[in-house]
Structure formats: C-alpha cells, structure tokens
Amino acid sequence: MQTIVYIEKNPITNKSRFVSLELAYKAYTLMQPSKGEVVGVFVGDSLPEDTDDLFKNGLDRLIYYTDDNLKNLQSIAYKNIIEQIIKSEEPDIVLFGATHNGRDIAPLIASSLRTGLTADCTQLYIDDLIYRKENKGQSLFQVRPAFGGNILATIVTPDNRPMMASVREGVMTLPEKKLNKPVKLEKANVDFNKEWIKNDFLSIIPKIKHVNFDTSDIIVAGGAGVGSKETFNLLHQIAKSLGGEVGSSRAAVDFGFSEKVRQIGQTGSIVRPKLYIACGISGQIQHRAGMEESKKIIAINNDKDAPIFGIAHKGIIGDLNEILPVMLHYLREEE
Ligand SMILES: Cc1cc2nc3c(=O)[nH]c(=O)nc-3n(C[C@H](O)[C@H](O)[C@H](O)COP(=O)(O)OP(=O)(O)OC[C@H]3O[C@@H](n4cnc5c(N)ncnc54)[C@H](O)[C@@H]3O)c2cc1C
C-alpha cells in the first residue's frame, strides 16, 4: 500500500506545519502492517527548512514542486500539480491537513479524481471491508463527528481510489521517539502552466496573532460562566503567570468575552496540553472533543453536576468570581 500526505509550510516559521508532521506519523502507523510507503507531496515557493523532521516523523520520500509563482495558495495550480503526482504514484490513501489550503485543494482533487473525501476525521484506521458480501480487501476507515457531534460516523470509500481524508491539527499525535529514516527528496516531474496562476488570492490578516496552542503546556480556558470580558481578563493574567495560553468555549466567543481564534472544540482548535484549567465551562460534547486528551484537567464550576467534572482529574465547586482573584493573588506571591 502507499499513502500520500500533503505537506504544508508555515509561512511565518518557514517550517513544516505541525499537522503535516502529525499526518506523516499517522500515515507511517497506517502503513506499518503492510510495510507500505509514506510519500509527502509539497508545492510552494521553497521547501520547508526542516524537511529532515518530516522523515523523522514517518516519510519515506518527499516529492516537491517549487516555483516563485507558487508562494501563496493558487488553488488551480496546486490542484493540477498534486493531481499529476497522485496519478503517477497511484496511492491507496491521500491525507490532507484540514487547514485553509487543505480545505481548498482536497475537494477539488477528490472531485477531479471521482473519489470520496471525508473532512475533519478524528480517527483513521485500516481494516478489511466486507461489503455486500464481497470482500473488498483493506480499506481506510474514516471516523468523524456527525449530526452536531452527537454521533461518530465511520465512513469508507469501497469502490474508488484513492481514499481521501482530511484531519485537523492537534488530532493525531507525534511519535514518542523520532524515527531514523533517510531524507529522500524528488523533484516532481509534472507540467506547470503559468496560466493556472490567478492573482485573485485573498490575504486575510487576523486581528490577533496566532495563538500558540501547539507549544503551550498549560491552557486556561473560560466559558460562558466567566460572565464578562473583565473577568475573562483575569484568565489572561492567570495564564501569563503560569506561562500558558488562554482558550475559550464557543459560548464565551458568542458572548464576546473571547476571540474566535481561542475557541477550543469541534469547530475550534484541538489541544492536548499537560494542564487544562476549565473555568465556567459546562463540558458539552463539542467542547470536550477539543480538549479531553489533555494530560490533567482541572475544572472550576459552581454546578456540582456539570458534565466537565466527569472528565476532570480535579474539580473545584464554587463561584469563579471568588476563586479567580484568590488564584491570581497566590500566583503573584509565587512570582
Ligand atoms: C455543530 C456545533 C459545533 C460546536 N462547536 C463547539 C466548539 O468547537 N467549542 C465549544 O466550546 N462549543 C461548541 N459548540 C457549542 C456547545 O454545544 C456548547 O453550547 C458550548 O460548549 C457551551 O459553552 P460553555 O460551557 O461555556 O457554556 P454553558 O454550557 O452555558 O456552561 C457554562 C457553565 O458555567 C458554569 N457557571 C456559571 N456561572 C458560574 C460561576 N459564577 N462560577 C463558576 N461556574 C459558573 C455553569 O454551571 C455552566 O456549567 C458547538 C455546538 C454545535 C451544535
């Protein structure tokens, strides 16, 4: 078997996106039983500066096409280049990060190749598919939340190849010990037509910079129970004292206490810090989907029956308006 992973570069750090490293390792674990190959495909102006890290996370080969005109996402050009590589490699599986680029190109490629694509998968595994009494052989089982996150659907693509899926950053893990694989780079042998370049790409400059959830060991998250933007500011001060980041529930974003980029959950970021402090968050399934893999969870809530206590390692039952100022007071004494 063979799996292709679409590799992306973070334009700010010039390194591979975290999700590309996570997918390289996921593809490696999927391919291990059949001793299959993991091939990365990169399109852009120049390779990420940490290509060796992609191999340490599972790639066997990296096929790349670079051109100055491809600095920013150019949907048609990227799609045409990647499609040519897929046609020549004939992989069984193609994985994309559910990033802005991935969400743009993956459906174009799937539709052009007349195959299926499952977006925002939370689990991927390979198993035998018995379908209408026929044995269809090994298939990729693609698990993702459906109906507002109330059920998990398992989707297979029985008759068409490749089987395509996208996964959001933070869902898959990295290897505990880096792999020892040699770097193998191959320039793609594809046609590239400058007419595919359109100058109509949009550059969106977010109001606040990127939130460092990938590198934060501690996240202090607030929900609707925080009650106001002013009280939310205490969470920022607590996070700063602890050297962590601030996250929020969707309700806190909807109430205007926090910014959308800080939202954690099914339609926000997926995080797994060493410590997650959930303040005034009830713990609905859509929020839990983004944080329940955290190593330690501390919940603060005035309702002893709040579902968040079902997954918390430690719980404090009480009013945030009394607890947060005391926490901050003690943290400042420690500084
Ligand atoms: C398709 C879909 C996608 C969604 N995606 C997401 C997502 O990505 N992320 C997300 O978070 N949600 C998401 N939601 C929304 C989700 O269902 C919940 O509505 C949301 O998580 C609730 O946020 P909350 O816990 O902050 O608010 P609430 O459910 O209102 O809970 C507030 C909590 O604060 C406690 N509280 C109140 N006052 C105090 C106080 N003074 N001191 C201590 N505790 C107090 C209450 O007891 C309560 O438990 C999604 C929903 C849908 C349908």
The ligand as a Gaussian input file, in Angstrom:
#p B3LYP/6-31G(d) Opt

LIG

0 1
 C      -22.136000      21.954000      15.455000
 C      -21.699000      22.516000      16.782000
 C      -20.361000      22.783000      16.970000
 C      -19.930000      23.306000      18.203000
 N      -18.588000      23.543000      18.381000
 C      -18.173000      23.951000      19.597000
 C      -16.783000      24.136000      19.859000
 O      -15.926000      23.972000      18.992000
 N      -16.426000      24.514000      21.098000
 C      -17.314000      24.729000      22.120000
 O      -16.908000      25.076000      23.222000
 N      -18.643000      24.578000      21.874000
 C      -19.078000      24.225000      20.655000
 N      -20.420000      24.098000      20.440000
 C      -21.346000      24.591000      21.479000
 C      -21.560000      23.610000      22.632000
 O      -22.634000      22.754000      22.316000
 C      -21.898000      24.354000      23.937000
 O      -23.008000      25.199000      23.706000
 C      -20.762000      25.203000      24.479000
 O      -19.576000      24.430000      24.576000
 C      -21.142000      25.692000      25.869000
 O      -20.156000      26.557000      26.333000
 P      -19.980000      26.796000      27.877000
 O      -19.670000      25.510000      28.554000
 O      -19.013000      27.909000      28.038000
 O      -21.406000      27.378000      28.308000
 P      -22.555000      26.732000      29.171000
 O      -22.954000      25.409000      28.658000
 O      -23.594000      27.775000      29.298000
 O      -21.896000      26.488000      30.590000
 C      -21.486000      27.493000      31.471000
 C      -21.031000      26.818000      32.762000
 O      -20.557000      27.805000      33.656000
 C      -20.999000      27.489000      34.980000
 N      -21.052000      28.754000      35.725000
 C      -21.947000      29.780000      35.574000
 N      -21.634000      30.793000      36.432000
 C      -20.553000      30.373000      37.131000
 C      -19.766000      30.973000      38.176000
 N      -20.034000      32.214000      38.649000
 N      -18.734000      30.262000      38.701000
 C      -18.453000      29.001000      38.236000
 N      -19.154000      28.408000      37.241000
 C      -20.174000      29.092000      36.698000
 C      -22.361000      26.841000      34.779000
 O      -22.675000      25.999000      35.880000
 C      -22.170000      26.064000      33.482000
 O      -21.731000      24.734000      33.754000
 C      -20.873000      23.568000      19.225000
 C      -22.217000      23.289000      19.019000
 C      -22.630000      22.768000      17.819000
 C      -24.088000      22.443000      17.622000

